[in-house]
Amino acid sequence: MNHIYASVTKIQSVENLTLITLKTQEQSLQMMALALDSAVIVGSKVILSVKAFNIALAKKAQTSLSISNQLPCTVKKIEKGSLLGSITLTFQERTLESLMSLEALEKMQMSVGENLIALIPESELSIVEVEAC
């Protein structure tokens, strides 16, 4: 499981759907939630979680995608298995992992040290820990 440290900057709710805007250093993120813990308020420091299979990668920033969470990363390590590939990334001094099919990995022709964009849908982020304000 990947973890990203962030602060809540905005919360918008309509019925049971909540859109949370977060900031991690200079990067803005968005997260959708169906139920939001009452401890999460503007100003809260949180730890976000995302599964490795839910991080897609792109060679450059995409302005016409519906995925707003586009994190600039550097490839730290690439491991190839018989079916899957694991790409270890560095994002703001943290390590993230992306998993993809070996075929997709080979199509991307990425290399260690290369800069990529990690794409994370808003619905795939979750809050695993909340620090009190």
Order of alpha helices (4+ residues) and beta strands (2+ residues): beta-beta-beta-beta-beta-beta-beta-beta-alpha-beta-beta
